[in-house]
Every structure is written in structure tokens, then in C-alpha cells.
Amino acid sequence: MEWEAPALVLSAVPYGESSVIAHVLTGEHGLYHGMVRGGASRQGRPVWQAGNLITARWSARVPDQLGGLRGELVHASAARVLDFALPLAMLASMCALADASLPEREPHLAVFQELTRLLACISLDPVDAEQTGMAALIRWEALLLSDLGFGLDLSCCAVSGQKHDLKWVSPRSGRAVSDGHAGQWRDRLLALPPFLLDPAQDGTPADWLAGLRLTGHFLARDAFGQRHRPLPAARIRLLDMVARMAENGDIPDDPEGGA
């Protein structure tokens, strides 16, 4: 059994003296695990960093084996964001979510394609990503939920059917609710940030925090809770970072001098 395809490195953990067990995501084959001999060596470490785009080759004698992985670096996303706190946290969170939530060896082409695009954009322009990338990341989380079968319905109000004034989401059904029909349940609903309805908007740190809490609720309950797993630590760290940004009203690593 053997295949070769473009792949994103999602994680790599040491195995033995110089090898690693790597998890990679491809469009055609889905999430695959494999042993990389020499992956922990000085030459191998730069290739097997989370977020990197590689050309991966997987092979095994029988399909259900762990298999061996080899890879050639195509784009080093990880190295480009090391000096930027928020883009690095974004990269780590997306890779961890995909790694822990996607079923192994099941294609999720849309998730792979959008994740590849986002990682490329974040790594090619980390400064711009600090201003605009969070909205795209939260939209990707919503896409991930949808691809896993837990999609949100933000098309109209669950109470009235109207398509305007949508400001809330039911934490039970994942359906949008208009502000005028929130009523006495308003305090129990999740805030719906405008950028999830309008792709042209990037939002503010307060909007990003609302978006992360929204998608995080359904990721924790459905994508991870049904498998008795917690949200990845990298996702929790990203939420904490954005919460501090919303509280302080600034953006880390702002080229104009922000904290």
C-alpha cells in the first residue's frame, strides 16, 4: 500500500532516538499517521513542524499498519510565524483541532483546502493575519463543524424565520435567533458576531472572542464531547489570548506599537 500527495503536517511526536510519529492531513486520503525515520534529526526537524506543507509519501505492507512516512518540504509555515504570537497561536490551534477531531483515513477535502489556504496566508503575511486572520479562522472552525456533521444554521431566525437582525445562536440547536425574538432567553444564548454572516467583515477582538466562544461551544459538546475528549490545549490558549486582547483593546505584535 502506497500513496503520494500534498499534505499538511498536523503534529509530530518523538519515537525512539531519531524518529517521530507524524500526523498529516491530505485532501484525497484524509488524516494519516506514520513513522518518520530520522524525523527528529537536525535535517528532519524543520520538515516535520506543525503547519508545514509537504509532499508526503506513505507506504505499508498492509493497509491497517501504521506505515512509514517520508516528506519533502514545500512551504515552511511554522518558521515564518515564530516571532508573531497571535499567528503562531492560530496555526497551533487549527492544526490541533484538525488532528484531534477528524477521523483517520476519511477525506475531508474542503477542510484541507481551506486550512491550506489559511496557513499560507498567515505565514506569508503574519502582520496582516494579526488584523484579519481571526475571522477566517473562526469561519474555518464553522466549516470543520459542518464537515463533521454538526453544522450551524445561520440562514434565518429559528423563531420567526426572518433573515435580518440575527444576533444570537441557540446553544442547543445551533440555529440563529434574531435580536427581537431573543426575549427572556437572551442571557442563555450565544452571541453571533457579524463577520460570520458577512464575509467582507473582519471584526474586532471582542467579535473574535464571541466567535471563538460560539464555535468552541459546539466543538466541545459535539466534535469532542461525544468522543469524551477535551478541547485541545492550543485552542484553549488561543481563546485566552483573544480574551486578553478584547479586555485590553489591543493586538499583540501590532507594527504600530501595540502590546
C-alpha positions in Angstrom: 0.0 0.0 0.0 1.4 3.4 -1.0 0.4 6.9 -1.9 2.0 10.3 -2.5 0.1 13.6 -2.1 0.4 17.2 -0.9 -0.1 17.1 2.9 -0.2 19.4 6.0 1.8 18.3 9.0 -0.5 18.5 12.0 1.7 17.0 14.7 4.9 15.0 15.2 6.0 13.3 18.5 9.4 11.7 19.2 9.7 8.0 18.8 12.9 6.3 19.8 16.2 8.2 19.3 15.8 9.9 16.0 12.3 9.0 14.6 8.9 10.7 15.1 5.3 9.6 14.7 3.7 12.2 12.4 0.1 13.0 11.7 -0.5 14.5 8.2 -3.7 15.7 6.5 -4.2 15.3 2.8 -7.2 16.2 0.6 -7.6 12.8 -1.1 -6.7 10.4 1.7 -7.6 12.4 4.8 -5.7 12.1 8.1 -2.9 9.6 8.2 -0.3 8.6 10.8 3.1 7.3 10.0 6.6 6.7 11.4 9.3 9.1 10.0 12.7 7.6 10.4 15.2 10.5 11.0 12.3 12.9 11.6 13.9 14.1 14.9 17.3 14.7 13.3 18.7 18.1 12.6 17.8 17.7 8.9 14.4 16.2 9.6 13.0 18.6 12.4 12.4 21.6 10.1 10.3 19.5 7.8 8.0 17.9 10.4 6.8 21.1 12.1 3.0 21.6 12.6 1.6 23.8 9.8 4.2 22.9 7.2 3.0 21.9 3.7 4.9 19.0 2.4 4.8 16.3 -0.4 4.2 13.2 1.7 4.8 9.6 0.7 3.1 6.9 2.9 3.8 3.2 2.5 2.9 0.0 4.4 2.8 -3.7 3.6 -0.9 -4.0 4.6 -3.5 -1.2 4.9 -4.0 -1.3 8.6 -0.4 -0.9 9.5 1.0 2.4 11.0 3.1 2.7 7.9 6.2 4.8 7.1 6.2 8.4 6.1 8.6 10.4 4.1 8.3 14.1 3.2 9.7 16.9 1.2 9.2 20.5 2.4 7.1 22.7 0.1 6.2 25.6 2.4 7.6 26.2 5.9 4.6 27.9 7.6 5.9 27.2 11.1 9.2 29.0 10.7 7.6 32.1 9.3 5.3 32.8 12.3 7.7 32.0 15.2 8.2 35.7 16.1 4.4 36.5 16.0 2.4 35.4 19.0 -1.1 35.5 17.6 -0.4 33.9 14.2 1.6 31.2 15.9 -1.3 30.5 18.3 -3.7 30.5 15.3 -1.5 27.9 13.5 -1.2 25.7 16.5 -4.9 25.8 17.3 -6.0 24.9 13.8 -3.6 22.1 13.4 -4.5 20.7 16.9 -8.3 20.9 16.1 -7.9 19.1 12.8 -5.6 16.5 14.3 -7.9 15.6 17.2 -11.3 15.9 15.6 -11.0 14.4 12.1 -11.5 10.6 11.7 -8.4 8.9 10.4 -8.3 8.0 6.7 -11.5 9.7 5.8 -11.2 12.5 3.2 -12.4 16.0 4.2 -11.3 17.9 1.1 -13.0 21.3 1.9 -11.4 21.3 5.4 -8.0 20.5 3.9 -8.2 23.1 1.2 -9.3 25.9 3.4 -6.8 25.0 6.1 -4.0 25.0 3.5 -5.1 28.4 2.2 -5.3 29.9 5.7 -1.9 28.6 6.8 -0.3 30.0 3.6 -1.9 33.4 4.1 -1.0 33.6 7.8 2.6 32.6 7.2 3.2 34.8 4.1 1.9 37.9 5.9 1.8 37.4 9.7 1.3 41.1 10.4 -1.8 41.3 8.3 -3.0 38.0 9.8 -3.0 39.7 13.2 -5.6 42.1 11.9 -7.7 39.9 9.6 -6.9 36.2 10.2 -9.0 35.5 13.2 -12.3 35.9 11.4 -11.1 33.5 8.7 -10.0 31.0 11.4 -13.4 31.1 13.1 -15.2 30.6 9.7 -12.9 27.6 9.2 -13.9 26.2 12.6 -17.6 26.5 11.5 -16.6 24.7 8.3 -15.0 21.9 10.3 -18.1 21.5 12.4 -20.2 21.3 9.3 -17.9 18.7 7.7 -18.2 16.6 10.8 -22.0 16.7 10.7 -22.5 19.4 13.4 -23.0 22.5 11.2 -24.6 25.7 12.5 -27.7 27.0 10.8 -27.3 30.8 10.5 -29.6 31.3 7.5 -32.6 32.6 9.4 -34.2 33.1 12.8 -35.2 29.8 14.4 -38.3 31.5 16.0 -39.6 33.8 13.2 -37.9 32.6 10.0 -36.7 36.2 9.3 -33.3 36.7 7.8 -32.4 40.1 9.3 -31.4 41.2 12.8 -29.7 37.9 13.5 -27.6 38.4 16.7 -27.7 35.2 18.7 -27.4 31.4 18.4 -29.2 28.8 20.4 -26.6 26.7 22.3 -28.9 23.6 22.0 -29.9 23.6 18.3 -27.1 25.7 16.7 -29.7 27.9 14.9 -29.6 31.7 14.7 -32.1 33.8 16.6 -33.0 37.4 15.8 -32.5 40.1 18.5 -36.1 40.9 18.5 -37.1 37.3 19.3 -34.4 36.5 21.9 -36.8 37.5 24.7 -36.3 36.1 28.1 -33.7 33.6 26.8 -31.3 36.3 25.7 -28.9 35.6 28.6 -28.7 31.9 27.7 -28.0 32.4 24.0 -24.5 32.6 22.3 -23.6 35.9 20.7 -23.4 35.8 16.9 -20.6 38.0 15.6 -21.4 39.9 12.3 -18.4 38.5 10.4 -20.0 35.0 10.4 -22.8 36.5 8.3 -20.8 38.9 6.2 -17.5 37.5 4.8 -16.4 41.1 4.0 -16.1 41.9 7.7 -13.0 41.1 9.8 -14.4 42.0 13.2 -12.8 43.2 16.4 -11.1 41.3 19.3 -14.5 41.4 21.0 -16.1 39.9 17.9 -13.4 37.2 17.7 -13.9 36.3 21.3 -17.7 35.9 20.7 -16.9 33.8 17.6 -14.5 31.5 19.4 -16.9 31.0 22.3 -19.6 30.2 19.7 -17.7 27.6 17.7 -15.9 26.4 20.8 -19.2 25.5 22.5 -20.2 23.2 19.7 -16.7 21.8 19.2 -16.5 20.9 22.9 -20.0 19.5 23.0 -20.3 17.7 19.7 -16.9 17.2 17.9 -15.0 16.3 21.1 -17.6 15.7 23.8 -19.2 12.8 22.0 -15.7 11.2 21.9 -15.1 12.0 25.6 -12.2 14.3 24.7 -11.4 17.9 25.9 -10.8 20.7 23.5 -7.0 20.8 22.6 -4.9 22.9 24.8 -3.7 25.0 21.8 -7.4 26.0 21.2 -7.8 27.0 24.8 -4.6 29.1 24.7 -5.9 30.9 21.7 -9.2 31.7 23.4 -7.3 33.1 26.4 -5.1 35.2 24.2 -8.1 36.7 22.4 -9.9 37.3 25.7 -6.9 39.4 26.9 -6.9 41.3 23.6 -10.6 42.0 24.0 -10.2 43.2 27.6 -7.2 45.4 26.8 -8.4 46.6 23.4 -5.1 45.9 21.7 -3.5 43.4 19.3 -0.2 41.6 20.0 2.8 42.4 17.8 1.0 45.4 16.3 3.5 47.1 13.9 2.3 50.4 15.2 3.4 49.6 18.7 0.6 47.6 20.3 1.4 45.1 23.0 
